[in-house]
Amino acid sequence: MGWKDLYELSPQMTEAEIRFERKKRVIGLFLGPLCFVVAWFWPPLPHVNELGMRALAIFLWAVVWWITEAVPIPVTSILVMPLTVVCGLFPFERAFGFWAHWTNLFLIGAFIIGAVMEQHGLTKRVSLALVASRLVGGDPWRLLVFFLLANIITGAFTSNTVDALLYMSVGMGLLKTLKIEPGSGFGTAMFLGIAWATNIGGKLTPSGSVPNMVAIALANSAGYRVGYLQWFLANVTFTALQTCAMLLILRSFLSPKDRAFRVETDLVKQELRKLGPFSRGEKIACAALGTALVLWTLPDVAPMVLGRAHPVSVWLTARLNWGVVALLVGCSLFVTPIDWAARRFAITWDEAVKNIEWGTLALVAGSLVVGELIANKEVGLGGLLSAGVSSIADSRPPQYLLILGIIVATTVLAQVTSGVAIVSAMGPIALVVAPALELNPIALLVTISLAANMGYTLPSSTPPNAIVFASGYVRIGPMFKRGAVLAIVGIILLSLTGYSMANWVFPWTPPRG
């Protein structure tokens, strides 16, 4: 997978790249602990207590090592947890409890489902069918565009992590079929596109990402109502524009050679025919994926059909967590027979363990810890963030500049911490401050949620980024550079369309007097 050190990566790199990586990693190796020590002994910043400075110290160390890859990224993520205990920020039960967060349990089940799809050839069949499609017509760029548009559409209705895992499995099969190796421009464009398209698609609907749901929950708790269709209408313009920007950036990865090669559809169709009818393993994989997708979306669909107060909706929302569904479906594959006489089942434990990406689990746990360090007002930097946003509001700048400043701050934070933590920390402040500035509080909250979903630059920014980085087709340099460009373009587009569209969809009258 992609969690490799420089020694393992060097055979695939040029001498210039090796020299650059060596310098970068050595500098980061010493700069991370140095930032930790300096922040630890630095006088407390305004609105930050002694514990907050310790949180800042851990945050700086983690970010420096994540960016420079001084050590493998999962190692940094694991290191964060004991550091919070040693520094007196969290008891060890809480610090290491992030390993058992439902997101990680969900990932374990999702990895098992993906392994069954891969092992029994379902992903190969899907990838061959996609390449052989008449819409593609053998053109590699058209193939990439249709692939990512499908990713965005499904990402709007499923968990972004599920979407990334699904399309990564299909993409791996597709690139193997095309005999495209890691390091190629087309492979990099496809896998970066999977991460970005998943994040972009997640903006479209309330159920597309967790930050969306947090924002809606905050709005409901403040007495505002956000409808499913309203959310879609508020965000569809920005999503469409960002999709266009993403495709333009990805096209820059493709060399003339990448654009010139033709996908031999006749050969692909022959390979597809050789697979024959669906095997029992493929049918089981389809059933597992279909069941999981239905159960993952059911808690969101049932309240729209039956109403939120209906007992069935209440039960589904309270009991059918994504992690619960993933583990139940994943465990069922260990007892679903392929050949009962031979006692052969859909997957074995050893096969499952080999396909669970433990580095990704470590990254998710570490990111959750860092997010808590930033958002927590007692032991973290939440007080500083609150005071900063409030001071900006007190100065009463022009509305556009205020909205732009909030978008920039949120997007920068989204590169290094959880979007859930950002919306949880800034959302309540926005709901309180916005009316005083004659800003639509719901429109501002929606804008913050969209900005919190623009973590494009680092593997640690979002779970989809981590998943595609682990594929081996994406390096940290291209992800950071092109991701920064996409984030900057996103800031501009969001400042021009995000708030104004949400303000139109969610009408609001400023208080008088």
N, C-alpha and C positions, 0 to 999 in steps of 0.2 A: 504494500500500500504506500501512501505518500508521506509517512512519517519517517523520513530518512535523514541521516546526518550527512555531512559534507563528504566523508569518506565513501559512502554508498552512492552519492550522487555524482561524484567527480568523473566516472567513466562516461557520463552522458553530457559533460560540459566541456567548453573550450577552455584554453589556458587563461584567457582574459576573464572569463566567468569564474573560474576557480580562484584567481587572485582576488577578484572583487568579493566573492563570498567569504573567503578566508578572512579578509580585513573586516568585513561587516560583522562576522560572527565573533571575532576576537574582541572588537570594540564593544559589541553588545554584551559579551560575557562579563566584562569588567564594569561597563557603564550601568547595567541593571543594579547590581549590589551597591554601586556608588550612589545612585539616585535614592536607593532605599536608605542608606546611612544619612545622606544630606537631609532628606525629608524628615527623618526621625528626629534629628537634632535641630531642625529649623524652628524658629519661634512660631507658635501657632498662628495661622492665618485668621483673618476676621471670620467670625461665626464657625470656627473650627476648633474643637477642643483637642486635648492631648491624644485621645484615642483616634480622633479624626486625622491627625497628622500621621499616626501609625498606619491608618487605612490608606492614606495618600502614598506612603512609602511603599506599601505592598503593591498598590495599583501601578506606580511608576516602574517598579521592578518587573512586574508581569508584562506590562505593555512593551517595554524595551526588549525583553527576551522574546516576546511574541513576534515583534516586527523584525528583529535581526536574526531570529532562529539560532541564537547562541547555543541552545540545546533544543532537541526536538520539541515541538509545540505542546504535545501532551505532557511532557515532563514539567514544563512551566505551569501548566494548568493544575497538575497534581501538587506542585510545590506551594501554590497559593493556599491550599487548605490547611496544612500544618502551620504555615506562617501566621494565619489568623488566630490559631490557638496559642502559639508561642508568644505572640504580641498582645495577648489578652483581649482580643476583639470578640471572639466567639468561643463558647465552650466546645470541646471536641465533638460532642454529640451533634451540635448544630453544623459545625464546619464540615464534618465528613458526611452529614446527612444529605448534602447536595448530591452525593453519588447516587442516592436512592430517590432523587427527584423523579416525578412521574415522566418527565421528558426522557430521561435515560432508560427507564423501564419500557417506555414506548419504543425507543430506538432498538432495544434488544429484540422485542417482538417483530418490529419492522425489518430488521436485518435478517431474522429467520425467514420471514415471508419472502424477502428478496432472494435469499439463498435458494429456496425451493424453486422459485421462478427461473433462476439461473441454472441450477443443477439439472432440471428436467427439460430445459431447452425452450421455455416459453419466451424468454427475452430474445433468443435468437430468431424464433419464428416472427415475433413482432417486428424486430429490426429488419428482417428480410422483406416482410410485407410492406414496411414503410418505404424501403429503398425501391421496391418494384412498383410503387404507386405511379399511376399515370400523371398525377399532379406534379411529381418530381421531375419526370421526364429525363432522368439521368444527369441533371444539373446539380452539382454539389452545393452551390449557394442556395438554390431553391429548396434542396433537401434540408439544409440547416434552418432556413426561415420557417418552413412548415413544422419542423420538429420543435422549434422554440415557441411558435405560436400555440401549438398543441399543449406545450408545457405551461404556458401562461393561462390558458383556458382551464385546464384541470387544476392548476395551482390556486385558482380563485375559489374552488369548492372543496379542496382537501387541505390537510395540514401541509405547510411548506416543506417540512421534513419528509413526509410521505411522498410528496411530489418529487423532491430531489432524489430520494432513494429509487423511486420507480424509473425516472428518466435516466438516472445514472446507470441502472441495470440495462435498460434498453440501449443507451448510448454506448456502453462497453461492448455489447453484442454487435451493434452497428459498426463500430470502428474495427472490431476484429474481422467482420465480414469484408470491410473495405481494405483490410490489411494496413491500417493507419497506426503508426507507432507513437508512443508518448514523445513529446517534444515537437510534434508537427504543428503547423499553424492551424490546420483544420481541427485537429484534436483539441488544442487549447481553446479555440473559439467555441467548439461545441460544449465543452465542460464548464468553461466560464459562463457560457450562455445558459446552461442548466441552472446554475446558482442564481444568476441575475434574473432570469425569467421566472424562476420560482418565487423570488422576493417581489418582483413586479406584479405577478399574478395574485400574490397574497394581499395586495392592496385593494383589489376590486370588490370583495365582499366581506361582511363582518366575520365570517368563519374562515377567511383566507389566512389569517395569522393571529397569534395570541395578542400582540399589541392592539389590534383592532378591537378585540373583545374586551380588553381592559379599558380602552377608551369609551366604548359603549356602556360598560358597567359603571364607569365614573359619571357619564352623562345621565344615566338612569338614576343613580343615587342622588344626583343634584336636581332631579325633577324634570329632566329633559327626556324626550323620546326620540330614539333613532331607529328608523325603519330599515329593513333589509334592502329594499329597492332604493330608498333614499341614499343609503351609503354608496350603492353602486353608481347612481347618477352623479353623486358628488365627486367620485374618484375616477370615472371612466375617461375623462378628457386627459387628465394627467398621466394615467396609465398608458393610454394610446401614444402620447407624445414621448414618454420615457421608453416605450418599446421601440419606437423609431430610432431614438438616440442609441439604445443598446445595439440594435442591428448595425448601425453605421460604425460604431466602435468595434464591434466584432469583425466586421468586414476588413478592418485594417490589419487583422491577424493573417489574412489569407494572401499568400504570395501568388504571383502569376501562375506558378505551378499548381497551387491548391485550386485556383479558379479554373484552370484549363483541363484538369483530369475529368474524365467522364465516368459516371457510375454505370457499369455494365449491367443494365437491367435484365438482359436475356440470361446472362449467367446467374444472376440473383434469382430469377424466376425458376431456373433449373434447380438451384439449391433449395428453393422453397418447396418444389415438388418432391424432392428427395426426402423431405421430412415426413411426407405422408400425412395421414390423418392425425388428429390430436392424440397424443399418448395419454395413458391414465395419469401419469405424473403432471402433464401439462394441464389436464382438466382439474386436478386437485389444486394446482397453483392458481389457476383462474378462479376457482371457487373460493380459495383462501383470500385472494386479493379482493374479489368482489364483495365477499362478506365483510372484510375489514373496512372497505370504502363505505359500504352502506351504514355500518355501525358507527363509523367515525363521523358521518354527516347527519345521522339520525337525530342526535340531540339538538342540532341546529334547525333541522327541517320540521321536526314535530311541533315545536312551539309556534311556528308560522302557520301550520295547518290546524292544530288543535287548540292553540292558545297557550300562553305560558303558565296559566293557573291549572290547566288540565292535569289530573293525576299522572297520566302517562308521560306528559312532557316533564313534569317535576321529577319523576322517577328516572327518566332517561338522562336528564341534565345532571342529576345528583350521582348516579351510579355508573353511567357509561362514559367514563373518562377515556381519552385516547390510549393511555398506557394500559388500562384494564383490557380494552379491546385487543390491542396488539399482543399482549401476553396470552390472552385466552385463545386467539386465533393461532398464534405461534405454537403454543403448547399442543393444540389440537393436531398439528401436523406430525407430532411424534407418535400419535396413535391412529393416524389415517393410513390404512394399508395400501401399498402398491402391489404387493404379492403376499396375500395372507398365508398361503401354504409355506412360503419361505420366511414368513415373519419379517418381511421387508416393508418398512414404512416410508412415508414421504421424505423424512430426514432423520438422521441420527444425531446424537449429542455431539460427537466429534466433528461432524460436518457443520453443525450450527456454530460451535465455538470458533472454528476456523473462519467463519464468515461474519462474526460479530466484530465490528471495528472498535476495539477497546480504546484506541487513541481518541476517537470522536467522542466517546462517552466521557473520557477525562477532560476533553476540551469543553464540553457542555457544562460539566460540573464546575470547572474552574471559572468559566464565564459567568455562571450564576453567582459564584462567590464574589467576583469582582463587581458584578451588578449590585449586589447587596451592599458592598462596601461603599459604592458611590451613592446609592439612594438612601441608605439608612441615616436618619438624622441624629441618632444617639452615638453610634460608633463610627459613622462614615462622614461623607461630604454632603449629605442632603441639606444641611443648614446653609452651607455656602452656596449651593445651587439655588435654593429658595431665595436667599438674600440677593443673589446676583440678578435673578429674573425680576424680583420686586424692585430693585434699584433702577433697572432699565425702564420698568413701567412708570416709576415715579418721575423720571425725567421727561415724560410725555413727548417722545420723538414722533415724527410723522408715522402714520399707521403702516405704510409700506415698509419703512426701514425697521420698525419694530417687528413686523411679521418676518421680514428677511433675517433679522438677527436671531430670532427664535428658531427659524428653520436651520440656519447655519450651525448654531449651538447644538441643536438636536441631532443634526446629521453627523457632526464631528463625534459626538458621544456615541452614535450608533456604530461607529467603526470599531469601538473598543469595548462596548458593553452591551448588555441585553436590551433590546427594544422594549421589552416588558418593564424593565426597571426604569427606563427613561420615561415612558408614558405614566407609570405609577408615580414617579417623582414630580414630573412637570405638569401632568394633567390636572391635579387638584389646584395647583397654583394658577394655571391658565383659566380655569372656571371661575376663580375668585377675582383675578386681576382684570380679565377681559372686559367685564361690564363697566368697570371704572374708567376704562380707556375707550369706551363706546365701540368695542370690538365684539363681534358675535362669538360668544363663548364656545358654542358647539362647532362652529366653523374653525375656530382656532384649535380646538381639541382634535378635530379631524386632521388638520394640517400637521400638528405635532405627531400624530399617529403615522401619517404618511412619511414624514421625515425620519421617524424612528425605524421605519422599514427599509431605509436606504443604506444599510451596512454592506458595502460592496468591496471593500479594500483588503480585508484580512480574513484568514480562515476562521479566526475567533469571532468575527463580526456576527455571523448567523450560522445556525446548524447547516443550511444548504451549502454555504461556503466551505465549512469544515468537511462535509461529505464529499464534495467534488475535489477538494484539495487532496483528500486521501486517495483519490483514484490514481494519482501518479501522472495525470495528463496536464496538470496545472502547477506552475511554479509560483512562488510568493511574489517575485518581481513583477511579472505581467499582471497578476491579480491586483497588486497594490497600485501600479501605475494606471492601468486602464480603468480599474475600479474608482480611482480618485477622479478621473475625467468624467466617468458616468455620474458620480456623486455631485460634482460641481455643476454639470449640466442639469441634473435633477434638482439642485437647489434653485437654479434660475427658473426652470419650468414650474416648480412648485410655488415659488414666490409670485409668479404671474398668473397661475391658474388655480392652485389648490384652495386658497382661502376664498377667492371670489366665487368659485363654483360651489363650494360648501355653503357660503353665505346665501347664494341663490336657492339652493336646495333646502336649507334649514332657515327659513325666515325668522328674524329676531328684531324686536323693537327695543332700542336703548331706553333705559329708565330715565324718567324726567326728573329734573331738579337735582 
